[in-house]
Amino acid sequence: MKIITTAFLLITLFTNQCYSQSTPKRLQKVVDAAVKTFTWDIETEEKGSMMFLDVPYDGNGKTEFLTLTVAKDTAADRPAFISVIVPNSLNQKNGIFIAFAQNSAGGGMAIVKASTTRLNFEACNNEDCTARMVKAYAHSDERNQDVDILANMLQYDHVMFLMVYPDGSHKSVAVPLFSFKEQYKKLP
């Protein structure tokens, strides 16, 4: 019995040691994939810069994309606009909801409820709908005030989008903002 117990303990310790040595490599691969997925593309011209981020998500069994665009004039402190482009299969009357979240101690996200704002679509065509926030402000009809989206993107850890479909189903997409914060500060 002692031999079986000793063998079991040795196998358990050896397995845990092997697992713990391979975990950092797997974790690093996940981190690298996240950094690659959430690193914004930047095009810089003499007059200003455009930041783009395509975020893939599961849209009813197929991959859809939410595209974020930030246009910044070199001569201005604030972006000319921030836009959110989503497939036109959403309930267009609802627009899209934006909220911000902080990392929580337990490893999840804590939504800052006061940051939730409905974005109305400026335009929809055969493929997509666009919500545009001029000067990076969104007007909250519910609170009758402007919300500083740029300040929130620079302050919080995540931006979240809630999309509602005509059948009442919904999708939410969370975008970590670590890359945005670093890259935006470097824009001319």
TORSE-752083 format. One record per atom (N, C-alpha, C): z, x, y. Coordinates in steps of 0.2 Angstrom, whole numbers, plus 5000, padded with zeros to 4 digits. Last residue first. Example, Ala and Ser with C-alpha at 12.3 -4.5 7.8 and 13.67 -1.06 7.14 Angstrom:
503550644989;503650684995;503950645000;503950664972;503950624978;503950664984;
END
This chain:
483250045309;483150065316;483250005320;484450025296;483849995299;483850025306;485650045290;485150105291;484550085294;486349925288;486549975293;486150035295;485549875277;485549845284;485749895289;486049955266;485349955269;485249935276;487349915264;487149985265;486549995269;487249775263;487749805268;487549875270;486449755252;486249735259;486649775264;487249805242;486549845244;486349825251;488249715241;488349785242;487749825245;488149575239;487949605245;488049675246;487549485225;487949535228;487749565234;487149315224;486849385226;487349425228;487049185213;487449225217;487149295218;486449025212;486249095212;486649135216;486448865203;486748915208;486548985207;485648715201;485748785199;486048825205;485748545195;485748595200;485848665197;485148375193;485348435190;485348495196;484548275199;485248275200;485548345197;483148265198;483548235193;484248235194;482748355209;482648285209;483048245204;484048485210;483348455208;483348385209;484848595222;484848525218;484148505216;485548745223;484948715223;485048645219;486548855231;486548795227;485948755228;486949025233;486448975235;486548915229;487949145240;487849105235;487349045237;488349315242;488049255245;487849215240;489749425242;489249385238;488949335243;490749485250;490449525244;489849485241;490749475268;490849455261;490549495256;490149535280;490949535279;491049515271;488849535281;489149595282;489849595280;488649395279;488349445274;488649515275;489249345291;489549335284;489249375279;488449395301;489149415300;489449405294;487249325297;487249395297;488049425297;487649195300;487549215293;487549285292;488649105308;488349175309;488249205302;488348935312;488648985307;488349055307;488648825324;488248875322;488648915317;489248655322;489248715324;488748765321;489548525315;489248525322;489348595325;489848515302;490448545307;490148545314;488748465297;489348435295;489948455300;487748545302;487748475304;488448445303;487648705306;488048655301;488048595304;486348815308;486748755311;487048715305;486348985306;486248925303;486648865306;485749135312;486249085313;485949025309;484749235313;485249245308;485849195309;483749205322;484349255324;484849255320;483549065312;483249105317;483849145320;483349045296;483849045300;483749095306;482348935286;482348995290;482948985295;481848895270;482348885275;482448945279;480348845261;480748895265;481248865270;479748815245;480048785251;480448845255;478148825236;478848845238;479048805244;476948775232;477248815228;478048825229;476348685241;476248675234;476648715229;477648695253;476948685251;476948675244;478748665267;478648665259;477948655258;479848715280;479248705277;479248705269;481248715282;480748715288;480048695286;482548635274;481848675273;481448665280;484148665280;483648615279;482948665278;485648715272;485048745276;484448695274;487348685274;486648655271;486148685275;488648795270;488248765275;487548745272;490248865268;489748825265;489348785270;491348925273;490648965274;490148915272;492448875269;492248855276;491548885278;492648925256;492448855257;492148845264;492249055249;492549045255;492248975257;492549075232;492149055237;492549035243;492949215223;493249165226;492849145232;492449275207;492249265214;492649205217;493249385196;492849335197;492649335205;494249475193;493549495191;493049445193;495549445198;495349435191;494649455189;495449465212;495849515208;495649505200;493749425217;494449415216;494749465212;492549455230;492849475224;493549455223;492149315240;492449375240;492549395232;490649225246;491249235241;491449305242;489749095254;489949165254;490549165249;488348985253;489048995254;489149065253;487148865256;487248935256;488048935257;486048745249;486648755251;486848835251;484448675254;484848715250;485548735253;483848505255;483848575257;484148625252;483748375251;484448405251;484448475254;482348345251;482848315256;483448345257;481948415240;481748445246;482148415252;482548465226;482548405230;482548425237;481348585220;481948555221;481948495225;480048635218;480248585213;480948555214;479648745225;479648675228;479848625224;480748885224;480148845222;480248775225;481248965240;481348945233;480748905231;481749075252;481149045249;481349035242;482549105267;482649095259;482049055257;482649215280;482349165277;482549165269;483249265296;483349275289;483049205285;482549335311;482649275306;482949305299;482749445319;482449385322;482549325317;484449515318;483849495315;483449445319;485149595332;485149545327;484449535324;484849695341;485449705337;485449655331;483149745345;483649695345;484249715340;482149835343;482449825350;483049785350;481649815331;481949875332;482349875339;481949665323;481549695328;481949755330;481949615306;482349645312;481949675316;482049495294;481649525299;482049545305;482449465278;482749485284;482249515288;482249355264;481949405269;482349405275;482449315247;482749325254;482349375258;481949205235;481749265239;482149265246;482149165219;482449155225;482249215229;481149125205;481349175210;481649145216;481249085188;481049065194;481349125199;480849085171;481049125176;480749105183;481248925162;480748985164;481049025170;482248835160;481848865154;481348925156;482648795173;482448745168;481948785162;482548945179;482448875182;482148825176;483549075180;483349025175;483248965178;483049195192;483549155189;483249105184;482849345202;482649305197;483249255194;482649375218;483149365214;482949315208;481949485229;481749435224;482349435219;482149535245;482449535239;482249475235;481649635259;481449585255;481949585248;481649665277;481949675270;481849615266;480649735289;480749675285;481149705278;480849805306;480849815298;480949745295;479849855320;480449835317;480349835309;478749915327;479149865330;479749845327;478350015317;478550035324;478949985327;479049965301;478449975306;478749995313;479549965285;479749975292;479049995296;480149865272;479549895275;479749905283;481149875258;481149875265;480449905267;481949785245;481349825247;481349815255;483649795240;483149765244;482549815245;484349795225;484149835230;483649805234;484749715213;484949695220;484849745225;484149785202;483949715204;484149695211;484749905203;484049905204;483849835206;486149875201;485949905207;485149895208;486049815188;486249775194;486049805201;485649925181;485249875181;485349825187;486850005183;486150035185;485649975186;487749925177;487849945184;487149965187;487249935163;487349875167;487349885174;487350075161;486750045161;486749975164;488750085162;488350125167;487650095167;489150015151;489349995157;488950025163;488650105141;488450035142;488550005148;489450215144;488750225144;488450155145;490750175142;490550195149;489750195150;490750145128;490750085133;490550115140;490750245120;490150225121;490150175127;492150275119;491750325122;491050305123;492650155114;492850175121;492350235123;492050165101;491850115105;492050135113;492750275096;492050275096;491750225101;494050225096;493850285100;493150295101;494050115088;494150105095;493950165099;493750185076;493250135079;493350125086;494850265074;494250295075;493750245078;495850155073;495950205079;495250245080;495350095062;495450055068;495450105074;495450195053;494850165054;494850135061;496850225053;496450275055;495750245056;497350095048;497550125055;497050175057;496850095036;496650045040;496750065048;497450205030;496750205030;496550155036;498750155030;498550215034;497850225035;498650045022;498950035029;498650095033;498250115010;497850065013;498050055020;499350195008;498750225009;498250175012;500450105006;500450145012;499750185013;500050044994;500050005000;500050045006;
END
